[in-house]
């Protein structure tokens, strides 16, 4: 039993602990492999759509997908086995992503008629495989700072986007009343769609105002559109600056350089005694 426990602990640090060199190397390897699998999906999608591949040519992609799925399945099962609470990991964000990226091949194996008879389901399964690129986020430590900044600024962002949504509805209603169906504003939903496209400064041009009043509303929305980019960017940047300042101010291990708690006496990664502690 002690051997199994030791194996689980070593595998856990290998799979989840990016503070160790082996953990960082494994995450980098998984990220590169995920990137390779996504490239294969894009090549398969492009070649398979534009050219009529032979049976043997299709088999190349089938074998590649089988190998990739086997590797990711093994990784997923190992993560479940060594995590203290497997059910909690399975329902976590990374657990769902890991499971979703291995399911397409098993779905085709169990229900091959789905991929043969329903083109939409086949395309969906192909698109789900592209989610493997999210595995690259595991090796991006700064992504956690960005996510934490968004979480910390969620109240300000919710208030801002709620205000923008109200403006969109009001502008859509105004355009529906001013322009009407003759200019393409056939419904309130279509008018709100036009307002969203205009305020984001995209301007597809499929619907355009033709009256002076409609052009005045459009001009106002275009000016408001600049705040849609500037204000959230400023809010998130302020939160990221604060998070980076806190991380830089944190105590660091003199041996491995990892950040430590304010009351820590020994490094959590390598066990080295932290300077300043008796």
Order of alpha helices (4+ residues) and beta strands (2+ residues): alpha-alpha-alpha-alpha-alpha-alpha-alpha-alpha-alpha-alpha-alpha-beta-beta
